[in-house]
Amino acid sequence: MAAKHDQDLGKQGEQVAVTYLEAEGMKIIARNWRCRHGEIDIIAEEGPTLVVVEVKTRSGRSHGTALESVSPAKLARLRMLAAKWLAAQPRTFRTVRVDVIALERFAGDFALSHVRGAI
């Protein structure tokens, strides 16, 4: 049952992140893009910049904060996945950035931290 709860919490967190990014002026290009090497939660466009977004959502801190759960290895994987996604696109972007959105839910509300250029 915990896996289902975690999955539901993750979906809620991703929707909160999308709403936030759109309010910040970003255009969402794709969500949950997958290839055999992994998944990118959100792919967005901010002017000439492609933004690859990792979303981490937690309902408590027993396993550390949401931001702490994004390792250097995960960021390296996101860079590789961004290159794979870009290789399949007809257009190019001037710059590519990897962001992390960390969400923590306490008493039903989400606290959001956005780290731009996490790598």
N, CA, C and O of each residue as an XYZ file, in Angstrom:
476
protein
N       0.813     -1.193      0.000
C       0.000      0.000      0.000
C       0.866      1.270      0.000
O       0.456      2.295     -0.544
N       2.055      1.208      0.604
C       2.933      2.379      0.648
C       3.368      2.786     -0.748
O       3.501      3.977     -1.032
N       3.591      1.811     -1.624
C       4.012      2.130     -2.994
C       2.934      2.930     -3.717
O       3.247      3.883     -4.429
N       1.676      2.557     -3.544
C       0.565      3.286     -4.169
C       0.489      4.705     -3.621
O       0.297      5.654     -4.381
N       0.640      4.857     -2.302
C       0.640      6.177     -1.677
C       1.784      7.022     -2.225
O       1.587      8.194     -2.546
N       2.978      6.440     -2.334
C       4.134      7.167     -2.858
C       3.905      7.591     -4.307
O       4.272      8.695     -4.708
N       3.294      6.696     -5.086
C       3.014      6.992     -6.490
C       2.007      8.148     -6.606
O       2.191      9.061     -7.411
N       0.945      8.095     -5.794
C      -0.052      9.165     -5.791
C       0.567     10.490     -5.352
O       0.284     11.533     -5.942
N       1.403     10.454     -4.325
C       2.075     11.651     -3.834
C       2.985     12.219     -4.926
O       3.044     13.433     -5.123
N       3.684     11.345     -5.624
C       4.559     11.782     -6.711
C       3.788     12.453     -7.831
O       4.228     13.473     -8.362
N       2.637     11.891     -8.200
C       1.799     12.501     -9.250
C       1.285     13.862     -8.812
O       1.258     14.806     -9.602
N       0.875     13.963     -7.551
C       0.411     15.253     -7.031
C       1.543     16.278     -7.074
O       1.350     17.426     -7.475
N       2.712     15.841     -6.656
C       3.877     16.724     -6.657
C       4.230     17.199     -8.052
O       4.546     18.373     -8.247
N       4.178     16.298     -9.029
C       4.479     16.698    -10.408
C       3.462     17.706    -10.920
O       3.829     18.629    -11.648
N       2.200     17.552    -10.560
C       1.194     18.515    -11.003
C       1.425     19.878    -10.350
O       1.276     20.909    -11.006
N       1.783     19.893     -9.074
C       2.106     21.148     -8.392
C       3.298     21.810     -9.094
O       3.301     23.023     -9.305
N       4.307     21.009     -9.453
C       5.489     21.537    -10.135
C       5.132     22.125    -11.498
O       5.626     23.196    -11.852
N       4.288     21.446    -12.264
C       3.872     21.939    -13.584
C       3.137     23.272    -13.432
O       3.411     24.222    -14.165
N       2.215     23.339    -12.491
C       1.464     24.575    -12.259
C       2.412     25.716    -11.899
O       2.263     26.835    -12.389
N       3.383     25.427    -11.044
C       4.374     26.427    -10.633
C       5.214     26.884    -11.835
O       5.392     28.085    -12.041
N       5.727     25.942    -12.621
C       6.576     26.287    -13.760
C       5.823     27.128    -14.787
O       6.368     28.085    -15.336
N       4.582     26.768    -15.039
C       3.769     27.553    -15.970
C       3.550     28.970    -15.434
O       3.590     29.933    -16.200
N       3.320     29.102    -14.136
C       3.150     30.420    -13.525
C       4.435     31.241    -13.614
O       4.392     32.471    -13.640
N       5.581     30.551    -13.661
C       6.883     31.210    -13.804
C       7.180     31.566    -15.258
O       8.226     32.143    -15.555
N       6.262     31.226    -16.167
C       6.421     31.584    -17.569
C       7.024     30.510    -18.451
O       7.310     30.760    -19.622
N       7.221     29.320    -17.910
C       7.784     28.234    -18.718
C       6.693     27.524    -19.504
O       5.548     27.431    -19.061
N       7.061     27.029    -20.666
C       6.148     26.241    -21.497
C       6.510     24.768    -21.297
O       7.656     24.374    -21.512
N       5.546     23.969    -20.892
C       5.780     22.539    -20.693
C       5.748     21.856    -22.056
O       4.771     21.973    -22.796
N       6.820     21.145    -22.380
C       6.932     20.432    -23.655
C       6.534     18.974    -23.503
O       5.851     18.415    -24.362
N       6.964     18.357    -22.401
C       6.666     16.931    -22.192
C       6.674     16.633    -20.696
O       7.317     17.312    -19.895
N       5.926     15.583    -20.361
C       5.915     15.079    -18.983
C       6.174     13.583    -19.027
O       5.677     12.875    -19.903
N       6.955     13.119    -18.071
C       7.249     11.690    -17.922
C       7.779     11.072    -19.217
O       7.341      9.997    -19.626
N       8.726     11.764    -19.854
C       9.349     11.236    -21.072
C      10.270     10.086    -20.669
O      11.098     10.214    -19.766
N      10.103      8.962    -21.364
C      10.884      7.763    -21.041
C      11.631      7.245    -22.252
O      11.183      7.360    -23.393
N      12.779      6.674    -21.961
C      13.505      5.875    -22.940
C      14.094      4.712    -22.153
O      13.874      4.595    -20.948
N      14.827      3.871    -22.824
C      15.331      2.685    -22.113
C      16.369      3.030    -21.042
O      16.723      2.179    -20.226
N      16.855      4.264    -21.043
C      17.882      4.669    -20.076
C      17.312      5.339    -18.836
O      18.022      5.532    -17.850
N      16.025      5.697    -18.880
C      15.424      6.348    -17.720
C      14.282      7.273    -18.092
O      13.720      7.178    -19.183
N      13.945      8.165    -17.177
C      12.790      9.046    -17.341
C      13.133     10.470    -16.927
O      13.883     10.699    -15.978
N      12.564     11.417    -17.661
C      12.624     12.825    -17.287
C      11.216     13.211    -16.851
O      10.255     13.005    -17.592
N      11.093     13.771    -15.648
C       9.776     14.123    -15.117
C       9.101     15.208    -15.955
O       7.964     15.044    -16.397
N       9.812     16.314    -16.166
C       9.242     17.434    -16.912
C      10.304     18.001    -17.849
O      11.457     18.192    -17.462
N       9.896     18.263    -19.081
C      10.745     18.967    -20.039
C      10.020     20.256    -20.367
O       8.872     20.247    -20.812
N      10.708     21.367    -20.142
C      10.084     22.679    -20.334
C      10.989     23.574    -21.165
O      12.162     23.280    -21.396
N      10.399     24.674    -21.603
C      11.117     25.656    -22.400
C      10.994     27.002    -21.697
O       9.897     27.435    -21.344
N      12.124     27.649    -21.503
C      12.147     28.996    -20.920
C      12.958     29.876    -21.869
O      14.185     29.931    -21.792
N      12.253     30.556    -22.756
C      12.938     31.329    -23.797
C      13.758     30.393    -24.670
O      13.230     29.404    -25.178
N      15.050     30.690    -24.854
C      15.897     29.836    -25.684
C      16.480     28.631    -24.936
O      17.297     27.892    -25.485
N      16.055     28.439    -23.686
C      16.634     27.395    -22.838
C      15.698     26.205    -22.682
O      14.517     26.355    -22.369
N      16.258     25.019    -22.908
C      15.550     23.781    -22.593
C      15.804     23.499    -21.119
O      16.948     23.517    -20.665
N      14.742     23.241    -20.380
C      14.866     22.983    -18.945
C      14.365     21.564    -18.659
O      13.201     21.240    -18.891
N      15.266     20.738    -18.155
C      14.940     19.376    -17.743
C      14.736     19.429    -16.235
O      15.617     19.865    -15.495
N      13.561     18.980    -15.787
C      13.202     19.148    -14.382
C      13.002     17.795    -13.701
O      12.217     16.962    -14.154
N      13.720     17.600    -12.620
C      13.525     16.448    -11.744
C      12.648     16.911    -10.593
O      12.952     17.906     -9.936
N      11.559     16.190    -10.349
C      10.646     16.530     -9.262
C      10.756     15.464     -8.182
O      10.614     14.271     -8.452
N      11.009     15.905     -6.967
C      11.061     14.989     -5.822
C      10.056     15.463     -4.790
O      10.057     16.629     -4.395
N       9.203     14.556     -4.357
C       8.153     14.894     -3.403
C       8.267     13.983     -2.191
O       8.438     12.771     -2.322
N       8.171     14.576     -1.025
C       8.229     13.823      0.227
C       7.078     14.263      1.132
O       6.616     15.403      1.065
N       6.631     13.348      1.970
C       5.578     13.681      2.937
C       6.157     13.786      4.343
O       5.417     13.989      5.306
N       7.446     13.652      4.462
C       8.115     13.773      5.750
C       9.612     13.744      5.522
O      10.088     13.644      4.391
N      10.334     13.834      6.606
C      11.794     13.879      6.470
C      12.484     12.658      7.054
O      13.680     12.705      7.342
N      11.759     11.576      7.233
C      12.369     10.379      7.814
C      13.456      9.795      6.912
O      14.356      9.101      7.386
N      13.370     10.079      5.612
C      14.385      9.608      4.666
C      15.185     10.779      4.107
O      15.748     10.685      3.016
N      15.238     11.880      4.851
C      15.924     13.079      4.388
C      14.971     13.982      3.626
O      13.822     13.618      3.376
N      15.449     15.155      3.260
C      14.604     16.087      2.524
C      14.501     15.651      1.072
O      15.288     14.836      0.590
N      13.522     16.207      0.393
C      13.338     15.898     -1.022
C      14.574     16.309     -1.818
O      15.010     15.577     -2.707
N      15.133     17.457     -1.510
C      16.307     17.941     -2.235
C      17.518     17.043     -2.000
O      18.292     16.793     -2.924
N      17.685     16.565     -0.787
C      18.818     15.690     -0.474
C      18.760     14.368     -1.236
O      19.781     13.700     -1.400
N      17.577     13.994     -1.699
C      17.436     12.702     -2.376
C      17.911     12.721     -3.830
O      17.950     11.676     -4.480
N      18.270     13.894     -4.341
C      18.756     13.995     -5.723
C      20.274     13.955     -5.692
O      20.928     14.938     -5.343
N      20.822     12.814     -6.059
C      22.262     12.581     -5.974
C      22.996     13.122     -7.197
O      22.375     13.388     -8.226
N      24.303     13.284     -7.092
C      25.101     13.657     -8.269
C      24.939     12.642     -9.406
O      24.958     13.025    -10.576
N      24.780     11.362     -9.081
C      24.576     10.337    -10.111
C      23.245     10.564    -10.829
O      23.165     10.384    -12.044
N      22.213     10.951    -10.102
C      20.910     11.227    -10.710
C      21.012     12.435    -11.644
O      20.443     12.427    -12.736
N      21.730     13.461    -11.220
C      21.904     14.643    -12.071
C      22.679     14.294    -13.343
O      22.364     14.794    -14.423
N      23.683     13.445    -13.214
C      24.444     13.006    -14.393
C      23.537     12.222    -15.345
O      23.627     12.391    -16.562
N      22.674     11.377    -14.808
C      21.728     10.630    -15.629
C      20.776     11.588    -16.351
O      20.449     11.375    -17.519
N      20.341     12.621    -15.671
C      19.446     13.600    -16.295
C      20.141     14.320    -17.454
O      19.514     14.581    -18.480
N      21.411     14.638    -17.303
C      22.165     15.252    -18.400
C      22.196     14.332    -19.606
O      21.995     14.770    -20.738
N      22.450     13.048    -19.358
C      22.494     12.056    -20.438
C      21.118     11.911    -21.092
O      21.020     11.839    -22.317
N      20.064     11.868    -20.288
C      18.708     11.746    -20.823
C      18.331     12.983    -21.637
O      17.666     12.870    -22.667
N      18.749     14.154    -21.182
C      18.475     15.381    -21.934
C      19.124     15.310    -23.311
O      18.518     15.714    -24.303
N      20.350     14.801    -23.377
C      21.038     14.662    -24.667
C      20.289     13.696    -25.576
O      20.186     13.938    -26.778
N      19.768     12.613    -25.026
C      19.002     11.637    -25.822
C      17.715     12.280    -26.349
O      17.365     12.107    -27.516
N      17.020     13.014    -25.492
C      15.787     13.674    -25.917
C      16.088     14.677    -27.025
O      15.395     14.717    -28.042
N      17.126     15.487    -26.824
C      17.489     16.498    -27.820
C      17.854     15.883    -29.161
O      17.526     16.437    -30.210
N      18.532     14.740    -29.134
C      18.959     14.085    -30.374
C      17.768     13.680    -31.241
O      17.896     13.554    -32.459
N      16.618     13.478    -30.613
C      15.429     13.044    -31.352
C      14.538     14.220    -31.771
O      13.476     14.011    -32.355
N      14.963     15.449    -31.477
C      14.128     16.622    -31.757
C      14.577     17.343    -33.024
O      15.771     17.395    -33.318
N      13.638     17.893    -33.764
C      13.994     18.626    -34.973
C      14.550     20.023    -34.687
O      15.228     20.602    -35.536
N      14.275     20.561    -33.517
C      14.752     21.909    -33.201
C      15.888     21.866    -32.199
O      16.139     20.845    -31.560
N      16.559     22.979    -32.078
C      17.669     23.070    -31.138
C      17.380     24.155    -30.116
O      16.497     24.992    -30.308
N      18.124     24.129    -29.046
C      18.008     25.118    -27.986
C      19.386     25.719    -27.752
O      20.400     25.029    -27.865
N      19.420     26.989    -27.428
C      20.696     27.666    -27.197
C      21.408     27.094    -25.976
O      22.623     26.896    -25.989
N      20.639     26.831    -24.924
C      21.217     26.281    -23.704
C      20.301     25.206    -23.140
O      19.110     25.153    -23.445
N      20.885     24.359    -22.318
C      20.139     23.301    -21.626
C      20.474     23.429    -20.145
O      21.629     23.609    -19.760
N      19.435     23.332    -19.330
C      19.618     23.463    -17.892
C      18.867     22.336    -17.191
O      17.788     21.936    -17.627
N      19.442     21.828    -16.104
C      18.763     20.829    -15.280
C      18.363     21.500    -13.974
O      19.207     22.023    -13.246
N      17.070     21.478    -13.689
C      16.534     22.039    -12.450
C      15.991     20.918    -11.578
O      15.656     19.837    -12.063
N      15.911     21.192    -10.299
C      15.272     20.273     -9.363
C      14.179     21.043     -8.637
O      14.405     22.141     -8.128
N      13.001     20.453     -8.599
C      11.923     20.986     -7.775
C      11.683     19.978     -6.662
O      11.321     18.825     -6.899
N      11.897     20.452     -5.443
C      11.713     19.612     -4.259
C      10.447     20.064     -3.553
O      10.279     21.243     -3.241
N       9.569     19.118     -3.308
C       8.296     19.405     -2.647
C       8.203     18.579     -1.374
O       8.498     17.384     -1.365
N       7.792     19.232     -0.313
C       7.536     18.529      0.944
C       6.129     18.877      1.388
O       5.751     20.045      1.470
N       5.363     17.833      1.674
C       3.971     18.045      2.077
C       3.844     17.887      3.583
O       4.205     16.862      4.161
N       3.325     18.925      4.186
C       3.063     18.921      5.616
C       1.644     19.422      5.816
O       1.299     20.495      5.322
N       0.835     18.691      6.512
C      -0.550     19.081      6.819
C      -1.324     19.440      5.553
O      -2.135     20.366      5.559
N      -1.074     18.705      4.469
C      -1.830     18.888      3.242
C      -1.286     19.927      2.284
O      -1.649     19.926      1.108
N      -0.421     20.816      2.757
C       0.142     21.846      1.897
C       1.541     21.460      1.437
O       2.270     20.767      2.146
N       1.904     21.914      0.245
C       3.229     21.638     -0.290
C       4.139     22.846     -0.091
O       3.748     23.979     -0.372
N       5.339     22.600      0.389
C       6.403     23.609      0.409
C       7.283     23.290     -0.788
O       7.726     22.152     -0.946
N       7.538     24.277     -1.628
C       8.255     24.062     -2.880
C       9.580     24.798     -2.863
O       9.646     25.974     -2.503
N      10.642     24.095     -3.259
C      11.960     24.695     -3.469
C      12.346     24.415     -4.920
O      12.239     23.284     -5.395
N      12.796     25.460     -5.617
C      13.197     25.312     -7.023
C      14.671     25.665     -7.134
O      15.074     26.803     -6.889
N      15.469     24.672     -7.508
C      16.907     24.892     -7.696
C      17.159     24.943     -9.197
O      17.066     23.929     -9.889
N      17.474     26.119     -9.683
C      17.767     26.300    -11.113
C      19.231     25.955    -11.352
O      20.114     26.362    -10.597
N      19.469     25.195    -12.418
C      20.848     24.840    -12.745
C      21.486     24.015    -11.650
O      22.549     24.360    -11.135
N      20.832     22.925    -11.299
C      21.290     22.084    -10.188
C      22.634     21.419    -10.462
O      23.260     20.883     -9.547
N      23.077     21.452    -11.710
C      24.381     20.855    -12.026
C      25.315     21.901    -12.583
O      26.461     21.593    -12.910
